[in-house]
Amino acid sequence: MVKLEPSSSRRKKEYSAPALEKGLDIIEALAGESNGLSSAGMAEALGRPMGQLFRMLVVLQERGYVEYLAEQETYVLTLKLFELSHRLAPVKRLNLAAAPLMKELSQAIDQSCHLVIYYSGKGHVVVQQDSSSERILSVRLGAEALLQNTCSGHVLLAFSSDEDRKTMLMEISKVHKMPTANEIESIVNRIKIDGYEIIPSPLIRGVTDIGYPIFDHAGAVIAALVVPFLAYLDESHPVKIDEAQKIIANTAQKISTRLGF
């Protein structure tokens, strides 16, 4: 006798969890709003009366996922989800392997550095180290990087497999301008040959982004090590960019070795 699977609509009805769905809707809505949402704004964004959302918000606040800013009268997402993500074995292992070496790198070149991994169509900063210099350029933990026009994005695209790269490009938000297929191919081929990416920052004038791949035990690219090299107008920086690049390359190799590459 053939056992029939329940229809998708029936499965959805049988396994529906309205309260959980509301809570997840709130988290996802707030995740896309850096300035948070007011009660009215949240109700409008989710298409639900505020009365349906209030209890969910109270629980999320009590558990530390959401914070209410009284002065702005808005709800914002806290960093608890980001903290939880760092308990995942791959990210934790990457942090343990990279953090000490990144501290040494930052001290050696007098520049800040960070690690970017790929997730869901974007790069995400998961490890960050500030320079001890009085003049620093820092990228915050959790910051996102577009794949198509950033140093880290180019590195992750270039050293991914052809199949993974195709998936990554498909997941990029349609609201962002995409390079042509030929432009992507040119970027990928160049970085594969050079072994790194070095480009002017797409966001900050006077900054040169230098990025090298980090590989895991299986030889797959797992992250990009990036230094936003901040140039001094008086040229007083103790480590010039060519020398710094060699030290960055060496650090990336050491991190990969610690991960079993």
Residue pairs with C-beta under 8 A, 6 or more apart in sequence:
6 14
19 56
22 48
22 52
22 53
22 56
23 56
23 59
23 60
25 46
25 48
26 42
26 46
26 53
26 56
26 57
26 60
26 66
26 75
27 60
27 65
27 66
27 77
27 81
29 37
29 42
29 45
29 46
30 36
30 37
30 42
30 66
30 75
30 76
30 77
31 77
33 76
35 72
35 74
35 76
36 69
36 72
36 74
36 75
36 76
36 77
37 45
37 74
37 75
38 73
38 74
38 75
39 50
39 73
39 75
40 50
41 74
42 50
42 53
42 75
43 49
43 50
43 53
46 53
57 66
57 68
57 75
60 66
61 67
61 68
63 80
64 78
64 80
65 77
65 78
65 80
65 81
66 75
66 76
66 77
66 78
67 75
67 76
67 77
67 78
68 74
68 75
69 75
69 76
79 142
82 141
82 142
85 91
86 92
86 95
86 126
90 222
91 117
91 126
93 259
94 115
94 117
94 126
94 127
94 214
94 222
94 223
94 259
95 126
95 127
97 255
97 258
97 259
98 115
98 127
98 214
98 223
98 225
98 255
98 258
99 127
99 129
101 251
101 254
101 255
101 258
102 113
102 114
102 115
102 127
102 129
102 225
102 251
102 255
103 129
104 251
105 113
105 129
105 227
105 247
105 248
105 251
106 112
106 113
106 129
106 130
106 131
106 132
107 132
108 239
108 247
109 227
109 239
109 243
109 244
109 247
109 248
110 131
110 132
110 133
110 237
110 238
110 239
111 131
111 133
111 136
111 137
111 227
111 228
111 229
111 230
111 239
111 244
112 128
112 129
112 130
112 131
112 136
112 137
112 138
112 139
112 227
112 228
112 230
113 128
113 129
113 225
113 226
113 227
113 248
114 125
114 127
114 128
114 129
114 139
114 225
114 226
115 125
115 126
115 127
115 128
115 214
115 223
115 224
115 225
115 226
116 123
116 124
116 125
116 126
116 145
116 152
116 153
116 156
116 223
116 224
116 226
117 123
117 124
117 126
117 156
117 222
117 223
118 124
118 147
118 156
118 160
118 168
120 171
121 147
121 168
121 171
121 172
121 173
122 144
122 145
122 146
122 147
122 172
123 144
123 145
123 146
123 147
123 150
123 152
123 153
123 156
123 224
124 142
124 143
124 144
124 145
125 139
125 140
125 141
125 142
125 143
125 144
125 145
126 141
126 223
127 141
128 138
128 139
128 140
128 141
130 136
130 138
135 230
135 232
136 230
137 204
137 207
137 228
137 230
139 226
139 228
145 152
145 153
146 153
146 172
146 176
147 153
147 154
147 156
147 157
147 168
147 169
147 172
148 172
148 176
148 177
148 178
148 179
148 184
149 179
149 202
150 202
150 209
151 197
151 198
151 199
151 201
151 209
151 210
151 211
151 224
151 226
152 209
152 211
152 224
152 226
154 187
154 191
154 197
154 199
154 211
155 191
155 196
155 197
155 211
155 212
155 213
155 221
155 224
155 226
156 168
156 213
156 221
156 223
156 224
157 165
157 168
157 169
157 184
157 187
157 188
158 187
158 188
158 191
158 192
158 197
158 213
159 191
159 192
159 213
159 215
159 221
160 168
160 220
160 221
161 220
165 188
169 178
169 184
172 178
179 187
191 197
195 212
195 213
195 249
196 210
196 211
196 212
196 213
196 245
196 249
197 209
197 210
197 211
198 208
198 209
198 210
198 211
198 245
199 208
199 209
200 207
200 208
200 209
201 207
201 208
201 209
201 228
204 228
206 230
206 231
206 233
207 228
207 229
207 230
207 231
208 228
208 229
208 231
208 241
209 226
209 227
209 228
209 229
210 226
210 227
210 229
210 241
210 244
210 245
210 248
211 224
211 225
211 226
211 227
212 224
212 225
212 248
212 249
212 251
212 252
213 221
213 223
213 224
213 225
213 252
213 256
214 221
214 222
214 223
214 224
214 225
214 252
214 255
214 256
214 259
215 221
215 222
215 256
215 259
215 261
216 222
216 256
216 259
216 260
216 261
217 259
217 260
217 261
219 261
222 259
225 248
225 251
225 252
225 255
227 244
227 248
229 241
229 244
231 237
231 241
239 247
